[in-house]
Amino acid sequence: MLQSMEQTPHILVIDDDRDIRELMARFLEKQRIRVTAARDAKDARKAWANGHYHLVVLDLMLPGESGLELARWLRTQSAVPIVMLTAMGEETDRIIGLELGADDYVPKPFNPRELLARIRAILRRTGDHNEQRLEPSARGYRFDNWTLEPARRRLLNPEGVEVALTGGEFDLLQALVERANRVLTRDMLLDLLRGRQAGPFDRAIDVAVSRLRRKLEDDGRHAQLIKTVRGGGYVLAATVERA
Amino acid sequence: MTLRLWPRSLAARTALILVFGLAIVQGLGLAIHTFDRLDVQRLAQAREIAGRIANVYRPLAQSDPAHRDALLAQMHHEPDMVIQLSAAPPDDDLPDMPAPEQRLLRITMNLAPVGAPQLRWRDMVLHGGRDWRQAVIGIHFRDTGWLNIRLALQPLRPWHAPTFLAAFCLMTLAAAALTWWAVRRLLAPVQILAQAAEALGRDVNAPPLPVNGPAEIATAAIAFNTMAERIRRFVQDRTELLTAIGHDLRTPITRLKLRAEFVDDDEQRAKILSDLAELEAMVAATLAFGRDVRTTEPVVPMDLAELLRTVLDDAGDARPDLQEKLAYEGPAHLTIRARSLSLKRAFANLVANAVNYAGSAVVRLIPAQAGFVVVQIDDDGPGIAPTELDRVFEPFHRGEPSRNRETGGVGLGLPIARNILRAHGGDITLANRPDGGARATVTIPL
């Protein structure tokens, strides 16, 4: 999986529970990821000064200085990818965290394998030199008068009315919007979305695209927005503005 | 069915008693006034008659008996008086005047300036009276002969002005209307109290009653607000406890999930993870139940039709085998203002219930009925036992006695959905359809 990486990735894990820190370190090291653990913001700054990290896993519920403040500080230091551990059901934490520039979030209690999949997806993206490093802090994207807000995970139609999407549809649309006017093969989409999706998704991609076209009022036969590419792929044909 | 003379409402009863009392007082007052006026008019009439008779009698009595006929012929008098000079007392078919009327007339005659010797009792004969509309009065001259006068009597009119009765009725009606208004106004706080109690039953966070109005009402309002506050604190304590437990369980569940990754037996690990997923779902439901959606999510414009279809798509993705039995009926788009995440959760819970209990769900969106949007979620399962209908909204109550978690869930799906809809000013009701299956009906105000 990580053959393309020249070195073993090094991750900084910040969580106030000692058992979780140790278990995560053991779990990730079994997957050949080097882990340094910190128990709070002070500890984390010290660890940050002494090492070079490819990714930070940050629990937002920290004693003392909050995880959000630490994330803000980290963003002033570098563009290192941040995966947040958010309290389940705390929407506002997640939204603020993503708007601060976190790359992804995993609600706690998390499934370790899902966390691992997310970490790998981000590492692959940042390690791939063909993939341009995306500005993680876009609050929203505008295309063809539609607005997609990744932090709030919502889509607004040209009248500003929220249009519901399933989790899969949202991730698919976000992947297409972030790489507008580039052809994404089904394999690439699968790879981008693997971290998020629990079940088999390959067949579902076509279903999700057809639903997305319906919701975007993009006529399936003469689709103008999400175009089907011969040979199995999709492209979002629109100018995307960052908000 | 008997006629209801005694109204049910307190305001109507109080007003009825007051208006009834008012009517009695007004009636008595009118009677006293009438009798008084009759007395005054009787006296005035007697004085007038006495004056008129005296005007005829005095010149005749002072003249010579032989010249009386000639004098009378020269005298001018009103046409309602018939005057005769006769040798005998009046002879007519009228009976004697009633004693009280006679006495009044005789006394006034003697008070009138007759200018002649006092008229004695036997010198006067009085016939007829008010009841006959005429009177015949005979006066015996001291020397010789009788003066007989017949005159018409005007009936007594106690209500001299024709507008008097109209004014009286108007006054009575105005007083009654004023009474009704005052009673309604005084008793309005009772209605407000009843409404507040009703609102509290639906929503513990309903605003407190305004403490104003009469002392008794203000005291009741204070007592009510205190009671509401206690209930609120009790409910709050309970939900806070649930939420705290939910929060605290997250760390041990995370640890256990990590530990499970070090279990080498694949089958056991899968079972542990599935147990933990279930535990996590329970914690998630408890936290969702304890959350007040009003404070955590803003109201935004959203497409309800698309939301319902997305909920069905999600349900279909989770159970591909049932995809055929999930359907949406209604308009393609319908914009309302709501909390989209919460509303999605509420409808997801309702659809999940239909899918888990009946294996099917038809979601029907009926736009705008009297300011409400109605959503029906139908299934073709066995329906709900009538004894269960009331209990399904109780937290942690599960429809299946077996408490089989495979299908039973945690027992918070419906209470969460109802909390969310009530926070939107709407509601959910559950019923069995006549043609089988259950129907959840959701109303959301526009």
Interface residues (C-beta under 8 A of the other chain):
Chain A: D17 D19 I20 L23 M24 R26 F27 A87 M88 G89 E91 T92 K108 P109 F110 N111 P112 R113 R154 N157 E159 G160 V161 E162 V163 A164 L165 T166 G167 G168 E169 G199 A204 R211 K215
Chain B: H247 R250 T251 I253 T254 R255 K257 L258 R259 E261 F262 L273 L276 E280 V283 A284 L287 A288 R291 T296 E297 V300 P301 M302 D303 E306 L307 R309 T310 V311 D313 D314 D317 T335 S340 L341 K344
